[in-house]
Amino acid sequence: YLRQTPCFFWAPLPDNSDEPDTKKAKLTNPPNTIAELVKPAIQDLNPLLGECEIVPQDIDHLTADILADYSVICASHVTPTQLLALSQKLTPAQKLVWIDSFGWHGSCWFDLGAQHSYRPEQGKELLDPQPLQPHISISDMYQIPL
């Protein structure tokens, strides 16, 4: 899930290049949301992913049934209250990524889910998958005093 937020920092580039018309059309029609802006980059970084769907519902109206089809949920520019409510709707197998920016600074939190496992390395040998222990959920992370 990519939160659709008005994209105020992406302006059309001037049309003074010798690029093909198809590329010019992309530059003169900037995305309307952050989700639309990052979608091509996400798809380029994950070629096996295929089409990355943008869920248009407001985050407050998302249900566990809607989210059940996604293994990774990405949320940006949501309030902590919305994030905590969203995290309560996920299964232990789902992963949640929360990103936000504050001018030139930003933050990113990952909840890899209670069922996440990884393969440790010993030299060049990959060992058997291990569960990620301890699992700290987004709601637990948010309770940690800074």
C-alpha positions as CSV (number, residue, x, y, z in Angstrom):
1,Y,0.0,0.0,0.0
2,L,1.5,3.3,-1.0
3,R,-0.3,6.3,0.6
4,Q,-1.6,8.7,-2.0
5,T,-0.5,12.1,-0.9
6,P,-0.4,15.3,-3.1
7,C,3.0,15.6,-4.6
8,F,4.0,19.3,-4.2
9,F,7.7,19.0,-5.0
10,W,7.6,17.4,-8.5
11,A,7.3,20.1,-11.1
12,P,7.3,19.6,-14.9
13,L,10.7,20.1,-16.6
14,P,11.1,22.6,-19.4
15,D,10.6,21.2,-22.8
16,N,14.0,22.2,-24.3
17,S,15.5,18.8,-24.9
18,D,16.0,16.5,-28.0
19,E,14.4,13.5,-26.2
20,P,11.8,11.4,-28.0
21,D,8.2,12.5,-27.7
22,T,7.3,9.5,-25.5
23,K,9.8,10.6,-22.9
24,K,8.8,14.2,-23.2
25,A,5.2,13.2,-22.4
26,K,6.4,11.7,-19.1
27,L,8.2,14.8,-18.1
28,T,5.4,17.2,-18.9
29,N,2.8,15.1,-17.1
30,P,4.2,14.8,-13.6
31,P,2.6,12.4,-11.1
32,N,-0.2,13.7,-8.8
33,T,0.8,11.7,-5.8
34,I,3.9,10.4,-4.1
35,A,2.7,6.8,-4.8
36,E,2.6,7.6,-8.6
37,L,6.1,9.2,-8.3
38,V,7.8,6.2,-6.7
39,K,5.9,3.4,-8.5
40,P,8.3,3.2,-11.5
41,A,11.4,3.1,-9.2
42,I,9.8,0.3,-7.1
43,Q,9.0,-1.7,-10.2
44,D,12.5,-1.1,-11.6
45,L,14.1,-2.3,-8.4
46,N,11.9,-5.4,-8.2
47,P,11.5,-6.7,-11.8
48,L,9.9,-10.0,-10.6
49,L,7.2,-8.0,-8.7
50,G,5.4,-7.0,-11.9
51,E,2.8,-4.3,-11.6
52,C,2.8,-2.5,-8.3
53,E,-0.8,-1.6,-7.4
54,I,-1.6,1.6,-5.7
55,V,-4.6,1.2,-3.4
56,P,-6.7,4.4,-3.7
57,Q,-8.7,4.0,-0.4
58,D,-8.0,6.4,2.5
59,I,-5.9,4.7,5.1
60,D,-8.6,5.1,7.7
61,H,-11.0,3.0,5.6
62,L,-8.6,0.1,4.8
63,T,-9.8,-3.3,6.2
64,A,-7.9,-6.5,7.0
65,D,-9.7,-8.0,4.0
66,I,-8.3,-5.4,1.6
67,L,-4.8,-5.7,3.0
68,A,-4.9,-9.6,3.0
69,D,-3.8,-9.7,-0.7
70,Y,-0.5,-7.9,0.0
71,S,2.6,-9.4,1.6
72,V,4.3,-6.0,2.0
73,I,2.5,-2.8,3.0
74,C,4.2,0.6,2.4
75,A,2.7,3.6,4.1
76,S,4.1,7.2,3.9
77,H,3.0,10.5,5.4
78,V,0.6,8.9,7.9
79,T,0.1,9.8,11.5
80,P,1.3,7.6,14.3
81,T,-2.3,6.8,15.2
82,Q,-3.1,5.8,11.6
83,L,0.1,3.7,11.5
84,L,-0.8,1.8,14.8
85,A,-4.3,1.2,13.5
86,L,-2.9,-0.1,10.2
87,S,-0.4,-2.4,12.0
88,Q,-3.2,-4.0,14.0
89,K,-5.0,-5.1,10.7
90,L,-2.0,-7.1,9.5
91,T,-1.3,-10.8,9.8
92,P,2.0,-12.1,11.4
93,A,3.2,-13.0,7.8
94,Q,2.8,-9.5,6.4
95,K,5.5,-6.8,6.5
96,L,4.9,-3.1,7.1
97,V,7.2,-0.3,6.0
98,W,6.5,3.2,7.3
99,I,8.4,6.1,5.7
100,D,8.1,9.8,6.3
101,S,10.2,12.9,5.4
102,F,10.7,16.2,7.2
103,G,12.4,18.6,4.7
104,W,15.8,17.1,4.0
105,H,15.5,14.5,6.8
106,G,13.4,11.4,6.9
107,S,12.8,8.2,8.8
108,C,11.8,4.6,8.0
109,W,10.5,1.9,10.2
110,F,10.2,-1.8,9.3
111,D,8.0,-4.4,10.9
112,L,9.1,-7.6,9.2
113,G,6.3,-9.6,10.8
114,A,6.4,-12.2,13.5
115,Q,6.9,-15.0,10.9
116,H,10.0,-13.4,9.2
117,S,13.1,-15.6,8.9
118,Y,16.5,-15.0,7.4
119,R,19.5,-17.1,6.3
120,P,22.6,-16.3,8.3
121,E,26.0,-16.7,6.6
122,Q,29.1,-18.5,7.9
123,G,31.8,-17.6,5.5
124,K,30.3,-18.3,2.1
125,E,28.0,-21.0,3.4
126,L,24.3,-20.1,3.8
127,L,22.9,-21.7,6.9
128,D,19.3,-22.9,7.4
129,P,16.6,-20.1,7.8
130,Q,16.3,-18.8,11.3
131,P,13.4,-16.9,12.8
132,L,14.0,-13.2,13.5
133,Q,14.1,-13.1,17.3
134,P,12.9,-11.2,19.1
135,H,10.2,-9.7,16.9
136,I,9.4,-6.1,17.8
137,S,6.2,-4.9,16.2
138,I,5.5,-1.3,15.1
139,S,3.2,-0.8,18.1
140,D,6.0,-2.0,20.5
141,M,8.6,0.2,18.7
142,Y,6.3,3.2,19.1
143,Q,6.2,2.6,22.9
144,I,10.0,2.8,23.3
145,P,10.9,6.2,24.9
146,L,13.4,8.3,23.0
